[in-house]
Amino acid sequence: MAGVRKVTIADLGPGINDIMLVAVMIAKQSPRTIASKRNPGTDRTVWSFTIRDSPFDFINASLWGTKDYVNDLAKKFHTGDIVEIVNAKVNFRQSGDADEKFNPSVTSPFQLSLSEGFSTIQLQSYMAEFENEEYEKLNQLLRLPTKAPSCFLTISDILSNGISMKGEFVDLLVAICNVASVKAIKTKDGRDIECREIVVMDQTCSNMPVQLWDPDLIVQAGSWRPRETAAAIHTVMSVQQVIRKAMGENSSEQGSSFMTSSNSDQSQFTALVYCFLTEFDLDGVSRTTLERCSKCQVPIEANFPGICPNLECPVGSGSEFSKPEIVFDLRVTLSDHTGSLSGCRLVGQNAEKVIGCKVSRFNELTLDEKTSLKWRLLLERCAVRILVFKSTPQRRSPLVSLLSCEPADPIEVSTRCPRW
């Protein structure tokens, strides 16, 4: 394109003109129509979105124009699209600007402004001249968080502080457990809108429902693939290496290539451990299930059975009635020739898949039947996929959760298990 040069977000600066950006759209908002300051009595429509072209660089952009023009473009583009933007104006972000508080946090000190008739935005098609490697790099940016790990809360933080956090916006880093179908809802004022519920988990809670109301998020959620995390874990570690890494120590035994996929600076990591279940108490005195509110997921205290302790919850406040749900809540021990990991959490749907039994059915089993289930895995060599959150100054012990556990194939063990 004559007179236009391709730049990256990192290259942007005040006064730069005639530029073209290629980036992936990581967020978008609904268009807004506002009164024009330049032409009183007329309206202008603006559509805001966020783009990213590297792990470190993302920027907010606004497209201004007539209502039909802006609305048509807003419907055309979705989160995850790779777009080409030409002739956008580069402005400094204004910290006191009213729009800033409604826009996502970004790393660039600038913002982009696109105008109808001057700037253009179009889909970057998958063509020969567009490098395959560059296309894939941009696609992968969708999976990277836009904030540091320290910025995220855990689900348990929300469940235990729900009252004080009411009305607050929070950041979560979670895995997808389930994606429900889209529901059509009619509002009190007669509008037809859609809602989609997803279920998410992290290291502190295995099941929390989240409702999506944003139309673009509802569409994007249709492409999410729940419960695929465990199957994708291939980093083989011994129990001792898990312990050392969880405590922030550098192991001298990390010479093999199987250690390369985890970054030691991360606060969490996953691993595949070939080990034995040396504690798996399904038929003893240890607690195996937990009662919690089916509405807000807060655990119900044993001294007050059936009563949700969360007064901010419709059930806890008494405005609604919902029967509590029972979920698996187990602690197991993993052992190999290098050591043992005790207190590993096996909860919720992950526990149902490992045990091979729904919690409702489990509670109806006889003691002998529970014993039979236990010995399917107890003292057997298993392939166990785990999620580990490292110890911190505030939490001295690491948190270990089982994502999957199944009998190990001896051939797989002999070929993949390192010779320690």
C-alpha positions in Angstrom: 0.0 0.0 0.0 1.7 3.2 -1.2 2.9 5.6 1.4 1.9 3.3 4.3 4.4 1.5 6.4 3.8 -1.5 8.7 4.6 -1.0 12.4 4.1 -2.7 15.7 2.4 -1.4 18.8 5.8 -1.0 20.4 6.8 1.3 17.5 4.0 3.8 18.0 4.7 7.3 19.1 3.1 10.8 19.0 2.8 12.3 15.5 3.4 9.0 13.6 1.2 8.9 10.5 0.5 6.6 7.5 0.8 3.4 9.5 -0.6 -0.1 9.2 -0.9 -2.4 12.2 -1.6 -6.2 12.1 -2.8 -7.6 15.5 -5.2 -9.9 17.1 -8.4 -8.5 18.7 -8.4 -9.6 22.4 -11.5 -7.7 23.6 -14.4 -5.6 22.2 -17.2 -3.6 23.6 -20.7 -2.7 22.4 -21.0 0.5 20.3 -22.2 3.6 22.0 -24.0 6.6 20.5 -23.2 10.0 22.0 -24.1 13.6 21.2 -21.5 15.3 19.0 -19.6 18.2 20.5 -18.6 19.7 17.2 -22.1 19.6 15.6 -24.8 20.2 18.3 -28.0 18.3 17.6 -26.3 15.4 15.9 -25.0 12.1 17.2 -21.8 10.1 16.7 -21.3 6.4 17.4 -18.1 5.0 18.8 -16.9 1.4 19.1 -14.0 0.4 21.3 -11.8 -2.6 21.1 -8.4 -3.9 22.3 -5.7 -5.4 20.1 -2.4 -7.2 20.8 0.6 -8.0 18.6 3.1 -9.4 21.2 3.1 -10.9 24.7 4.0 -7.4 26.1 2.1 -5.0 23.8 -1.6 -4.3 23.7 -3.5 -1.1 23.1 -7.1 0.2 23.1 -8.7 1.6 19.9 -11.9 3.5 19.2 -13.7 3.7 15.9 -15.8 6.8 15.3 -18.5 7.3 12.6 -22.2 7.2 11.7 -24.4 4.8 13.6 -24.9 2.4 10.7 -21.3 2.3 9.7 -19.9 1.7 13.2 -22.6 -0.9 14.1 -22.0 -2.9 10.9 -18.3 -3.1 11.6 -18.8 -4.0 15.2 -20.9 -6.9 14.2 -18.3 -8.0 11.6 -15.4 -8.4 14.0 -15.0 -10.7 17.0 -12.5 -11.5 19.7 -9.8 -13.7 18.2 -9.9 -12.1 14.7 -6.6 -11.0 13.2 -7.2 -7.5 11.9 -5.3 -5.0 9.7 -5.7 -1.3 10.7 -4.6 1.5 8.4 -4.3 5.2 9.1 -5.3 5.2 12.7 -4.4 8.3 14.7 -2.1 7.8 17.7 -2.9 9.8 20.8 -1.6 9.8 24.4 -3.9 8.1 26.9 -5.5 10.6 29.2 -5.7 9.3 32.8 -8.6 11.6 33.7 -10.6 10.7 30.6 -14.0 9.3 31.4 -13.6 6.5 28.8 -10.4 5.2 30.5 -12.3 3.7 33.4 -14.4 1.6 31.0 -11.5 0.4 28.9 -9.3 -2.7 29.7 -5.9 -2.1 31.2 -3.2 -2.0 28.6 0.5 -1.7 28.4 0.8 1.0 25.7 0.8 4.7 26.8 -1.1 5.5 23.6 -4.5 4.9 22.2 -5.7 4.6 18.6 -8.5 6.6 17.0 -10.1 5.5 13.8 -12.4 7.7 11.7 -15.0 6.8 9.1 -13.8 7.8 5.6 -10.1 8.1 6.7 -9.1 5.0 8.6 -9.8 1.4 7.7 -10.0 -1.9 9.5 -10.3 -5.3 7.8 -9.8 -8.9 8.5 -6.2 -10.1 7.8 -6.9 -13.1 5.6 -4.7 -16.2 5.8 -2.7 -15.6 2.6 0.7 -16.7 1.3 2.2 -13.3 1.8 1.2 -13.3 5.4 3.8 -15.4 7.1 2.4 -18.6 8.6 4.7 -18.2 11.6 3.4 -14.7 12.3 -0.2 -15.8 11.9 0.3 -18.6 14.5 2.1 -16.2 16.9 -0.8 -13.8 16.9 -3.3 -16.6 17.4 -1.4 -17.9 20.5 -1.6 -14.4 22.1 -5.2 -15.1 22.9 -4.1 -17.7 25.5 -1.7 -15.4 27.3 -3.0 -13.4 30.4 -2.8 -9.6 30.1 -1.9 -9.2 33.8 0.8 -10.5 36.1 0.0 -13.6 38.2 0.0 -11.5 41.4 -3.0 -9.5 40.1 -5.4 -12.4 40.1 -7.6 -13.5 42.9 -8.5 -17.1 43.7 -12.1 -18.4 43.7 -11.8 -19.0 47.4 -10.9 -15.3 47.9 -14.3 -14.5 46.4 -16.3 -17.2 48.2 -14.8 -16.2 51.6 -15.0 -12.5 51.1 -18.2 -12.2 49.1 -20.0 -9.7 51.3 -17.1 -7.2 51.4 -16.4 -7.6 47.6 -20.0 -7.0 46.4 -20.0 -4.7 43.4 -16.2 -5.0 42.9 -14.6 -6.0 39.6 -12.1 -8.8 40.0 -9.5 -10.7 37.8 -9.5 -14.5 37.8 -7.2 -17.0 36.1 -9.2 -20.2 35.8 -9.7 -23.3 33.8 -13.0 -24.1 32.0 -14.9 -27.1 33.4 -18.1 -26.8 31.5 -19.8 -24.5 28.9 -23.6 -24.6 28.8 -25.8 -23.8 25.8 -27.0 -20.2 25.2 -30.2 -19.2 26.9 -32.7 -16.6 25.5 -34.0 -14.3 28.1 -36.6 -11.5 27.9 -35.9 -8.5 30.1 -38.5 -6.6 32.1 -38.6 -3.9 29.5 -39.3 -6.4 26.7 -35.8 -6.8 25.2 -34.6 -10.2 24.0 -31.1 -10.9 25.3 -28.9 -14.0 25.6 -27.0 -15.5 28.5 -24.5 -18.4 28.7 -23.3 -20.1 31.9 -19.8 -21.5 32.2 -18.3 -23.4 35.2 -14.7 -22.6 36.1 -12.1 -24.0 38.5 -8.8 -23.1 40.0 -6.5 -24.6 42.7 -8.8 -23.5 45.5 -12.2 -24.5 44.1 -13.3 -27.1 41.6 -16.7 -25.7 40.6 -17.9 -22.1 40.4 -20.6 -20.9 37.9 -20.0 -17.7 35.9 -22.7 -16.1 33.8 -21.7 -14.4 30.5 -23.9 -11.5 29.3 -21.6 -9.9 26.8 -22.6 -11.0 23.2 -19.1 -11.4 22.0 -18.0 -13.4 25.0 -21.0 -15.7 24.5 -19.9 -16.4 21.0 -16.3 -16.9 22.0 -17.2 -19.3 24.7 -18.6 -21.6 22.1 -15.1 -22.4 21.0 -13.7 -23.2 24.4 -12.9 -26.8 25.1 -13.5 -27.8 28.7 -11.4 -30.3 30.7 -8.7 -30.6 28.1 -6.0 -29.3 30.3 -5.2 -32.6 32.0 -4.7 -34.5 28.7 -2.3 -31.9 27.5 0.1 -32.2 30.5 3.3 -34.0 29.4 6.0 -32.7 31.8 7.2 -35.9 33.6 8.5 -35.3 37.1 9.3 -37.4 40.2 7.6 -36.7 43.5 10.9 -35.2 44.9 11.2 -32.8 41.9 7.6 -31.7 42.4 8.3 -31.0 46.1 11.5 -29.0 45.3 9.9 -27.0 42.6 6.8 -26.3 44.7 9.0 -25.0 47.5 10.9 -22.8 45.0 14.2 -24.8 45.1 16.4 -25.5 42.1 16.8 -29.2 41.6 20.2 -30.5 40.4 18.4 -33.3 38.7 16.8 -31.2 36.0 19.2 -32.2 33.2 16.7 -34.1 31.2 14.6 -32.4 28.6 11.3 -33.3 30.4 11.8 -30.3 32.7 11.9 -27.6 30.0 8.2 -26.8 29.6 7.7 -25.2 33.0 9.1 -21.8 33.9 10.6 -21.7 37.4 9.4 -18.1 37.9 5.8 -19.1 37.6 3.6 -19.4 40.7 2.1 -22.6 39.4 2.9 -25.5 37.2 1.6 -28.8 36.0 3.3 -32.2 36.0 2.7 -35.8 35.0 3.9 -38.1 37.8 4.2 -41.9 37.6 3.6 -42.9 41.2 1.6 -45.0 43.6 -1.5 -43.9 45.6 -0.4 -44.9 49.1 -3.3 -43.2 50.8 -6.8 -43.3 49.2 -9.3 -43.6 52.1 -12.7 -44.3 50.5 -13.9 -46.7 53.2 -12.4 -45.4 56.4 -13.0 -42.6 58.8 -11.6 -39.8 56.6 -14.1 -37.3 55.1 -14.9 -38.1 51.5 -17.6 -35.5 50.7 -18.4 -31.9 51.3 -21.8 -30.1 51.5 -21.9 -26.7 49.8 -24.5 -24.2 48.6 -25.6 -25.0 45.1 -26.1 -21.3 44.4 -22.8 -19.7 45.5 -20.6 -22.8 46.1 -19.7 -21.7 49.6 -19.0 -24.8 51.9 -21.7 -25.4 54.5 -20.5 -25.7 58.1 -21.0 -29.1 59.7 -22.6 -27.4 62.8 -25.3 -25.8 60.6 -26.3 -28.5 58.0 -28.2 -27.3 55.0 -27.7 -23.6 55.9 -25.7 -21.4 53.5 -23.4 -19.1 55.6 -23.2 -16.5 52.8 -25.7 -13.8 53.6 -25.1 -12.1 50.2 -26.3 -15.3 48.5 -30.1 -15.5 47.8 -30.2 -18.8 49.6 -28.2 -17.6 52.6 -30.4 -14.5 52.9 -33.5 -16.6 52.8 -35.0 -15.0 49.6 -34.6 -18.3 47.7 -34.5 -22.0 48.5 -32.1 -24.4 46.9 -31.1 -27.8 48.1 -27.4 -28.0 49.0 -25.2 -30.1 46.8 -22.8 -32.9 47.8 -19.4 -33.1 46.1 -16.3 -35.3 46.6 -13.6 -33.7 48.7 -10.7 -36.2 49.3 -7.1 -36.0 50.4 -4.7 -38.5 48.9 -1.0 -39.3 49.1 1.3 -39.9 46.1 4.5 -41.8 46.5 7.4 -43.0 44.4 11.0 -44.0 45.2 12.0 -40.4 45.8 9.4 -39.4 48.4 5.7 -38.8 49.2 3.3 -36.0 48.6 0.5 -36.0 51.2 -2.6 -33.9 51.4 -3.2 -33.8 47.6 -6.7 -32.6 46.8 -9.1 -34.7 44.7 -12.4 -32.9 44.4 -15.5 -32.5 42.4 -15.8 -33.8 38.9 -12.2 -34.8 38.8 -12.8 -37.1 41.7 -15.9 -38.6 40.1 -13.8 -39.5 37.0 -11.0 -41.0 39.0 -13.3 -43.0 41.3 -15.6 -44.0 38.4 -18.7 -43.2 40.4 -21.0 -40.2 40.9 -21.1 -38.9 44.4 -24.8 -39.6 44.8 -24.2 -43.3 43.9 -21.1 -43.4 46.1 -23.1 -42.5 49.2 -25.4 -45.5 48.5 -22.6 -48.0 48.3 -21.9 -50.6 51.0 -18.6 -50.6 52.9 -17.4 -53.6 50.8 -18.2 -51.8 47.6 -16.3 -48.7 48.6 -13.4 -50.9 49.6 -13.5 -52.5 46.1 -13.4 -49.1 44.5 -10.4 -48.1 46.6 -8.3 -51.1 45.7 -8.7 -50.4 42.0 -6.0 -47.7 42.4 -4.5 -48.0 45.9 -0.9 -49.2 45.8 -1.1 -49.4 42.0 1.3 -47.5 39.8 -0.7 -44.7 38.2 -0.2 -41.8 35.7 -1.2 -38.8 37.8 -1.6 -35.3 36.3 -1.4 -32.6 38.9 -1.7 -28.8 39.2 0.7 -27.4 41.8 0.6 -23.9 43.3 4.0 -23.1 44.8 4.4 -22.1 48.5 4.5 -18.4 49.3 5.5 -16.3 52.3 1.7 -16.2 53.2 1.2 -20.0 52.5 4.2 -22.1 53.4 2.8 -25.3 52.1 2.2 -25.8 48.3 -1.3 -26.7 47.1 -1.5 -29.9 44.9 -4.7 -30.8 43.1 -5.2 -34.0 41.0 -6.6 -33.4 37.6 -6.6 -37.0 36.5 -5.4 -40.4 37.7 -5.4 -43.7 35.9 -3.5 -47.0 35.9 -0.2 -46.5 34.1 0.8 -48.5 31.1 4.1 -50.3 31.9 5.5 -49.7 28.4 4.7 -46.0 28.7 6.4 -45.8 32.1 9.5 -47.6 30.9 9.9 -45.3 27.9 8.9 -41.9 29.5 10.0 -42.2 33.1 13.5 -40.8 33.5 16.2 -42.9 35.1 16.8 -41.1 38.4 
